[in-house]
Amino acid sequence: MNYSILSTWTNEFRAPNLKVESAWQSSRQIRLVFSDKSQLTLLVGSKAFAFYGKELSPAENEHKIWDLLSKALLTKTQIDPNDRIIRFHFEQTDIFQEKNSLMLIAEFTPPKPNLILAREGEETVVIDALHKYSLADNPHRQILPKLPYQAPKTSFKPVIEELSLPLELKSLQTGETLSFANVNDYLQAYHEHVFLAREDAQLRKNMRSGWERELKKALAKLKRQEQEAADAERVEHWRVCAETLKSNLGQISRGQESLKTINYFDPDLAEIEIPLQTELSARQNLEWYLKKYGKAKRGRDLIAKNIAETKKQIEKLEGILERIDGGEEIALPSRGTKSRPERVPDMLDKLLRLRVSDDFEIVVGRKARENDFITTQLGRPHDWWFHTRIYRGSHILLRCFRKSSPNEELIRVCCALAAWYSKARFSQNVPVDYTQIRFVRKPRKSAPGYVIYTDHKTVFTDPMDLRSARSSLGL
C-alpha cells in the first residue's frame, strides 16, 4: 500500500482511547474488537493495510487470540518515518494495579507483511506474531516469542505525497465509481469492493475449475463407454474371429501380425484377415477374441445403461456450472469425506429449499446424510446454521450468497423452522442454537448428522412449518 495513504490514515486515526474487548486471527489478518463494538482490521497479504469501522463482517476461519490484550487501552498510533510500519501502543493495568505497555506492530512491508504483538520496556520483546520465523527462514532477522524485536531493514525511501481529496475508487462488484472524503472510508471500501471482490472471484474461479475437471472426467468416461458400445455392436464379428482362430491354431505362431484365411461363416467364402497380438501365443490370441466376444454379448444392455447414466451425470455437472455462474457457491466434496462429486447433483436436487431473495436461501436437511451434506459440504464459513438444543432434529442452513448479515426476522424464522423439523415439533418455547458454519465442526469418524459447535446463541421459539415461514417472510 502507498506510504502516503498509510501515513494519512495513521494521522486520521489518532488513537481514540479505545478499550480492546477481544482479538481475532485468520490466515491473513488480525481484527481487534473494542468495547464500543467498533473494529480495527489489519490485513497482510498481496495488499497490506488497516481500516477502522463498525459492523464489519468477520473473516472466514478466524479464531480468538491474545487474551493478553483484553481490557488494554489504545493510547497512541504512529507510523515509522522510514518505512511502511505502523505501531499501535496499548496500556493495560494488571490485577496488581501495575501498568503494562504493549505494542502491536503492523509491518506492511513486502514481500512478507507481518503483525507482531510485543511488550514494551527497556527493549521491545516479541510476545507473538502472525508469521513467526527464525534465522533459518530469514538470515537477516528472526521473529520469535521472548526475543527482542528487530525492525526489518529495507532500501525503501518514503515519498510523501499530498493526497487530493476526495479519493475515488471503482467497485469491482457494481462497476460504479465511489468517492470518499477521508482515507479510512476509502480503505474500508477498498477492502469490501476490491479486496474481497477479488478473493471472491478467485474462489469462484477455483470452484468452477474443480467442477470443470469433474465434467472433463465424465466426458472422457462417456467417450470410453461409446467406444465399448461400438465394440459391443460387433459381437458377431468377434464370434467369427474366435471360431476362425479355433480352427487355425496350428497356422499361428508368436510374433505373427495377422491371420489370412477363408471365412467359412460367409456365404461367399470370402477371405478374412484377423489382426493378432504379436506378443501373445496362438491360444492366448484365441482367448483374447473369446473375451471380446463374451464381453460384447453380455455388455450391450449394460453399456447402454451406463451411457445413459453418464449422460445424465454430465447434464447435472453442466447444471452445477450454470448455477455457479449464476452466483451460487457449490464446493466440491473435500478429500477424506464419504461424499463423491457425482453424488452432489443428486443431493442438491433432493434438498428442501426456500429461496428468500437474491441474498439468502434456507436449506433444510431432513435426513442424517442431508444434514451432513448441507453442514460440511454446502455451507460456507459465513453462512448461518440452526439446530434445536436437547432435541434431535434437522440442520437448517441459511445461505448468505453475498456474505451479508441476516436481519432478526429471518433468524427468527430459521429458528422456528429448526424447531418444526425436530422431535419438538408439537412443543412450545423450543430452545434453538444458531451460529455461523465456521464454528461448526464434525469430529472424525462420527455418526452421520453429528457435529459440535461453539460461539452460538440460543433463542426460545415456537415451531413454524414451511408454509407459515413463506407467509411470514412475505414470499
Stockholm file with secondary structure:
# STOCKHOLM 1.0

chainA/1-475         MNYSILSTWTNEFRAPNLKVESAWQSSRQIRLVFSDKSQLTLLVGSKAFAFYGKELSPAENEHKIWDLLSKALLTKTQIDPNDRIIRFHFEQTDIFQEKNSLMLIAEFTPPKPNLILAREGEETVVIDALHKYSLADNPHRQILPKLPYQAPKTSFKPVIEELSLPLELKSLQTGETLSFANVNDYLQAYHEHVFLAREDAQLRKNMRSGWERELKKALAKLKRQEQEAADAERVEHWRVCAETLKSNLGQISRGQESLKTINYFDPDLAEIEIPLQTELSARQNLEWYLKKYGKAKRGRDLIAKNIAETKKQIEKLEGILERIDGGEEIALPSRGTKSRPERVPDMLDKLLRLRVSDDFEIVVGRKARENDFITTQLGRPHDWWFHTRIYRGSHILLRCFRKSSPNEELIRVCCALAAWYSKARFSQNVPVDYTQIRFVRKPRKSAPGYVIYTDHKTVFTDPMDLRSARSSLGL
#=GR chainA/1-475 SS CCHHHHHHHHHHHCCCCCBEEEEEECSSEEEEEETTSEEEEEECSSSCEEEEEESCCCCTTCEEECGGGTTCEEEEEEECTTSSEEEEEEEEECTTSCEEEEEEEEECCSSSCEEEEEECSSSCEEEEESSCBCTTTCTTCCBCTTSBCCCCCCCCCCCCCCCCSSEEEECTTTCCEEEESSHHHHHHHHIIIIIHHHHHHHHHHHHHHHHHHHHHHHHHHHHHHHHHHHHHTTHHHHHHHHHHHHHTGGGCCTTCCEEEEECTTSTTCCEEEEECCTTSCHHHHHHHHHHHHHHHHHHHHHHHHHHHHHHHHHHHHHHHHHHHHTTCCCCCCCTTSSCCGGGHHHHHHHSEEEECSSSEEEEECCSHHHHHHIIIIICCTTSEEEEESSSCBCCEEEEETTCCCCCHHHHHHHHHHHHHTBTTTTCSSEEEEEEEGGGEECCTTCCTTCCEECSCEEEEECCCCHHHHHHHTTC
#=GC SS_cons         CCHHHHHHHHHHHCCCCCBEEEEEECSSEEEEEETTSEEEEEECSSSCEEEEEESCCCCTTCEEECGGGTTCEEEEEEECTTSSEEEEEEEEECTTSCEEEEEEEEECCSSSCEEEEEECSSSCEEEEESSCBCTTTCTTCCBCTTSBCCCCCCCCCCCCCCCCSSEEEECTTTCCEEEESSHHHHHHHHIIIIIHHHHHHHHHHHHHHHHHHHHHHHHHHHHHHHHHHHHHTTHHHHHHHHHHHHHTGGGCCTTCCEEEEECTTSTTCCEEEEECCTTSCHHHHHHHHHHHHHHHHHHHHHHHHHHHHHHHHHHHHHHHHHHHHTTCCCCCCCTTSSCCGGGHHHHHHHSEEEECSSSEEEEECCSHHHHHHIIIIICCTTSEEEEESSSCBCCEEEEETTCCCCCHHHHHHHHHHHHHTBTTTTCSSEEEEEEEGGGEECCTTCCTTCCEECSCEEEEECCCCHHHHHHHTTC
//
